[in-house]
Amino acid sequence: MKKTFVLLHIAVILAGFTGVFGKLISLNEYLLTCYRTLFSFLFLVIIVWIKRPQFKYSWSNITEMGKAGLLIAFHWVFFYASIKYSNVSVGVVCYCLTSFFTAFLAPLINRKPFNITELLLSTLTLAGIGLIFHFDTSFRTGIVLGVISSFLASLYTIFNERLVKKYDATAMNLYQMLAGTIALVIASPLYLHFFPSKAILPGTLDIIYLLLLSLFCTVGLYVMVAEVLKKMSAFTVNLTFNLEPVYSILLAMILFNESRQLNVSFYAGLLIIIISVVLQAGLSRRKSREQAM
């Protein structure tokens, strides 16, 4: 279990860079996501070609994996839109609501009773977000888009928790990126009609950022998460990812000079989020030890 926690936190650190890349890349949120899914798919094709894993899936299996790919693709669209319409801090702080949504949606989807502990920890996280964010409504559009993004991310993790028990992690991500790319390309004329972009093709610097984002913060990140979900619940994973904004906000302050200061309210909210993560990690370890006995 210790190795699983280490792997999870490496994934969280990588996730901390996704918001930064969203700010660095000049393309709009939709095109950024299109290229991210496309480049990630191509990287995964190379990995599969090198590894030559022995897996064969039916069309229904591929479709099942592809549906989850649609969720993650459109989660990214709303996530990057939240950053573009506000800033990195707003987008990543709203992402913390993923664990809050998971605590309510997972029992409904999986037809299980609500877990009071998870609900309480989610409420604790919500309180931490409120303190960091000062209940600030100056970026209302960004906040709304961020909330939708976290809702889609929650659904993706819940469904992915089922998929990882049935399919190879690399193959699963391959088909998810393929499905996401196809869906985004098909819908792009409609999206770009209502939200036109100055540039369609990425520049040299954008390509470099997209390659780094795709290889490390997508392929590497989601394969790690898929492996972690084999031993941990979707709620625990999502709650631990509440640490992502800590890395993203600090990076945004250094790179973009965002107007967020590390005041008492920030530290208090950050402390509450960390406490919720530590409590869940402790409970998860105790539960795993009890099951092993």
N, C-alpha and C positions, 0 to 999 in steps of 0.2 A: 504493500500500500504506500510505503514511503516513496518508492520510485515513481508511482503514479502521481503523487502530490508534486514532486519535483517537475515531472513532465507537464503537469497542468500549469504550474507557475511559469515555466519557460514559455508556454503558449500565451499566457496572460501578458508577459513582457513583449512578445512579438505583436500581440493585439494592440498594445499601447502605441505602436508606430502607425497603425492604420489611419487614425484620424490625422496624423501629421502628413502622411502622403496625400490624403484627401485635400489638404490645404495647399500642398506643394504643386500638385498636378493642376494645370490650367484648364483642362477640359471640364465641361459641366458634369453633374453627378451621373447622368444617364450614360454618356459616352465613356466616362471613367469606369463605370461598372461593366459596360460591354467589353472593353479592352481587358479589364481585370479577369473576367470569367474566361475570355478567349485565351489570354496568355497562360492562365492557370491550367486550362484544358490542354494546351500544347505541352506545357511542362510535365503534366501527368502522363500524356501519351509517351513522352521520352522515358519517363520513369518506368512505365509498364513495359515498354520495349526492352529496356535494359534488364529489368527484373524477370521478365517473362513469367509472370505468375500463372498458375494453372487454375483459372476460373472461367466458368461458362454460365451465363445467365439467360433466362428466357426473356421474351419481350415484356411480359408482365413484371418480372423482377426489375428490368431496366426502367420501366415506367414508374414503378414504385420509388426507385431511387431518384428519378428525374423530377418527381413532384416536389421532393424536399429541396432540389436544386433551384426550383422556381422561388421558393420561400427565401432562400439565402440571397439570391440575386436581387429580388425586390427589397429585401431588408437593406442591402448595400445602397440601392438607389435612394431610399429614404434617409439612410444614415449620412451619406455624403451630401444629400440635399440639405439636411439639418445643419451640417458644417458650412456649406456654401452660403446659406441664408442667415447664418449667425456667426459662429466661430467654433474652433475645435472643442473648447471647454463645454459649450452647450451640447454639442452632439454626443460627446463621450459621457457626460453626466447623465443625460437622458437614457443612455444605454443601460445604466444601472437598474432601470425599471424592468429589465428582462427577468430578473429573479422574482420580482414582485408579480409579474404576469404568470410566470411559471408556477408559482405557489398556488394560483387559482385555476389555471388552465390544465395543468398536468392531471390533477384528480378528475376533472370533468372528462377529459379526453380518454384517459386510461380507466375510467369508471372505478376509481378507488376513493376511499374517504379522505377528506381534507386532513392534512398534517398540521396540527396546531403549532408545533415548533417551527415549521417552515413559514407559516403565516406570520408568526411573531418576529422571526428573523427578517422577513421581507419588510415588515413594518418598521423595524429598526433601521434597515437600509434606506427606506424611504425618508425617515427622519434625518439621516446623515446627508442624503441628497439635498433635502430642503435647506439644511444649514450651509452647505457648500454653495448652493445656488442662490441663497438669500430669498428664496421664493420670487426670484427676479422674473418679471414678465416683459422685459424690454425687447426680447427676441422671440415674440410669440410664434411667428411662423416656424422658426427653427425648433422651438420646443414641441409644437404639434407634430412636425415631421419626425423629430427624435422619438416621440412617444410611439408613433406608428412603427418606426424602425425597431424599437425594442419589443413591440408586440409580435412582429414577424420573426424576430430572432428567437423569441421564446417558443413559438410554434416549431421553428426549424429544429431547435435542440430537443424538444419533446419527441418529435417524429424520428429524429436521427438516433435517439436513444434506442429505439426499436430496431432501426436498420443495422446498427453496428453489431448487433447480436446475430445477424443473418448473413451479412456480406463482408467481403474484404474491404478494408478502409480505403486503400488506394483506388480500387475499382469503383467504390461508392462515390468518392469525390470526383473521379473522372466523369462518370455519367451525370453527376449533379452539375458540374461546370459546363458540360456539353448542353444539357437541357437549359441551363440558365442563359448560355450564349445564344442558343436558337431562339428562345422566347424574347430576349431583349432585342435581337436583330429584327425579328418579325414586327415587334411593337415600336421600333425606333422611328419610322416615318410619322406615326401618330404623335409620339412624344415630342419629337423635334419640331412638329408643326405648331404645337402649342407653346413649347419652350425651346425656341431656336438657339443654336450655338454658333459662336463666331468661327470656331474651328471644328472640323470633323476628324481630321487626322492629328495624332499627337506629334509634338516636336521632338527633337533629339533628347532634351532633358526629361520631357514627359515619358518617353519610352524607357529611359533608364529607371525612373521612379516606378513606372508600371511593372517593369521586370522584377525589381526588388520587392514590390508589393505582392506580386503574384507568386514568386518563388518562396519567399520567407513568411510573409504575413497571410498567405492563402493556402498554398499547397502544404508547406511545413506545418502551419498553424492548425489547419483542419484535419490533417492526418493525425496530429498529436491529440486533438480533441476527440476524434473518433476512437482512438486507442483508450483514452481516459474514460470515455463513456461506457466502455466494456466493464469497468470496475466501480464506477461512481454514477450517481443519479444525475439527471438533467438539472435538478434544482441545485445540487452541490456545485456543479460545473458553472452554472450561471451566476451563483452567488460569489464564487471565487473570482469570476470575471469582473465583479464590481471593483476590483483593484485596478482594472485597466485605466479608468479616468485619472488615477493618481499619476501614472507614467505619462499619459497623453497631455494632461494639463501642465505638468512641469516642463515637458518638451516644447509645448506651445508657447509657454512663457519665455523660454530661452531662445527659440527660433523665430517666433513671430511677435514677441513683445506684447502679448495680449494683456489687456488691462485687468487681469485678475491678480490679486495680491494674496500672499499667504498670511492672512490675518487670523484672529482668534476663531472666527466663525468657520474658516476653511479647515483649521486644525481640528476643531471640534467635530465637524462633519466627517472629516477623513478618519478620525479616531473611531467614530461610531461605525462606519463602514468596515474598517479593519476588525473591530470587535465582532461584528456579525459574521465575517468570514472565518475568524479564528474559532468562534463558537461552533459554527457548522462543521469546520474541519475536525474539531475535537469530537463532536457527536458522531460524525461519519466514521472516524477511527474506532470509537467505542463500539459502534454498531457492528463494524466488520470483525472486531475481536470477539464479540458475543456470538456472531454467526459461525466463527471458526471453532468455537468450543463445542 
